[in-house]
Amino acid sequence: MYDRFGDMLAMLLGDSAVHIGMFVPHGKHQRVADLVALADHAQDRQTDHLIDTIGLAPDGHLLDIGCGTGDPAVRLARRSGGRVTGVTVSKRHLDRCVEAARTAGLADRVTFAYGNAMELAYGDGSFDAAWAIDCFPHLADRAAALREAYRVLRPGGYFLFTDFALRGSPSEEQVDAYTQLWCSPAPTSFATLLSEVGPAGFEVTEIRNMSSNAALTAELMCTLYKDRRAEIEERFGAEATAHTDPLMDPFRTFCRDHVDYYLTLVRKPETAG
Ligand SMILES: C[S@@+](CC[C@H](N)C(=O)[O-])C[C@H]1O[C@@H](n2cnc3c(N)ncnc32)[C@H](O)[C@@H]1O
């Protein structure tokens, strides 16, 4: 999906990251030129919030699971002084990631590799911290990814992940629009998500409900899709817009009425072997 439609997503979300933007709390007021700039600004604010939450030390090394375009990894390395290794299954994004680190002059501290969240190619205890920003919604087996994150962390290391959770009873049409547009299985309940954290070995440290940010991001994406539809059709073809047009509205109402969005911070116990 990111290989084929990463550029289209950037037209709807901004291109400073590929995650939910932070609109609430809105923080310091900043004027922006248009809705794309607003989306970019909200994504940067969310990245900064996650950087503050994970608190990587200057001598720390974080694994970025599902690293997108590499911009959050670069931002984290710049602000913390630490090292970041990013993995993704999008070969197309990988080139962009490497370029982002090079352009920032951080290629010695920020590196990227092709890698699957459910089967990480790193040894036990390799990282001081890890995060997975909006990667878990895509996974067929989240429990396996939680076990892998636990395995590659050192004892005492923190893991931050964000995920969607299902609220209420959506229609089949709404679920179908979400699974097609987001190339993801339908979200589980938050209780199911939490029930997978303990068996992986983690202690829960903090949970933040950021659901209004997911709903607002979806509204913004749908507005930008309508505004930029002609441009999208020109770049991606009439087949792409014909496929996407009927999905947008049920996707928007699904996100507004049936999707919660949580930030979860967990820790591998100090005593873990
Ligand atoms: C919504 S994007 C988030 C990107 C980035 N974390 C950010 O915050 O901008 C989801 C990311 O997860 C990656 N992804 C999806 N399935 C994956 C898997 N099985 N293993 C590793 N990465 C995966 C995608 O390639 C994409 O980079």
The ligand as a Gaussian input file, in Angstrom:
#p B3LYP/6-31G(d) Opt

LIG

0 1
 C        0.736000       4.662000       9.147000
 S        2.378000       4.355000       8.653000
 C        3.278000       5.064000      10.027000
 C        4.667000       5.441000       9.645000
 C        5.506000       6.104000      10.742000
 N        5.552000       5.299000      11.936000
 C        5.025000       7.481000      11.073000
 O        4.667000       7.696000      12.225000
 O        5.046000       8.352000      10.207000
 C        2.568000       2.610000       8.942000
 C        3.956000       2.074000       8.712000
 O        3.998000       0.706000       9.109000
 C        4.743000      -0.017000       8.151000
 N        4.360000      -1.430000       8.240000
 C        3.193000      -2.028000       7.897000
 N        3.252000      -3.351000       8.149000
 C        4.488000      -3.592000       8.673000
 C        5.161000      -4.757000       9.133000
 N        4.581000      -5.961000       9.096000
 N        6.423000      -4.618000       9.593000
 C        7.056000      -3.409000       9.607000
 N        6.468000      -2.279000       9.177000
 C        5.197000      -2.369000       8.718000
 C        4.394000       0.642000       6.839000
 O        5.311000       0.334000       5.830000
 C        4.434000       2.110000       7.272000
 O        5.755000       2.569000       7.258000

